[in-house]
Amino acid sequence: MRFRALVIDDYPPCRDLLHHILGARGYEVSCFAGADFCEVCFSSTACCTRENPCADFLLIDNRMPGISGLELLYLQKKGGCKIASANKAILSCAWSPLDYNRAQSFGCRIFQKPYKWEEIFSWLDKQENVLRKRALPKENRAKNRTRLNGTGERH
């Protein structure tokens, strides 16, 4: 399964580094300097018209010109973004207590700059496993539970 990631950061070195790291993990990566790629940013009443998520993961810088990462997350939540909140990460080198609490309220992962790669990789590993399990057909999930349980009984 090849995962798709969106990286939004106005600072090219950070954006390029995330692109390289995620690409090395086998991800299909799309990078943007701002949030204008996302249709929920077009107006305060805009909604996501996609049937399925546009990406599996979203990594976004908080402090960008025009619209902050927190503002984008708010608009995405309001507009029905299909990317799971647990698969979104917001990154910043400085957090005010208010912004940190706001980021937590969106259910996304919060990372401090400079990056601690082991934390980011651990989050990605965990969420990749969740996505892989969701991709299994229902009957395969039941077989896997039975095999792991070892009792032959289905749950």
LINTAHU-V347664 format. One line per field, one symbol per residue. ss: DSSP state (~ for helix, > for strand, _ for the rest). Layout:
BEGIN
ss=???
END
This chain:
BEGIN
ss=___>>>>>___~~~~~~~~~~~~~___>>>>>__~~~_~~~_______________>>>>>_______~~~~~~~~~~~_____~~~>>>>>____~~~~~~~~~___>>>>____~~~~~~~~~~~~~~~~~~~__~~~~~~~~~~~~______
END
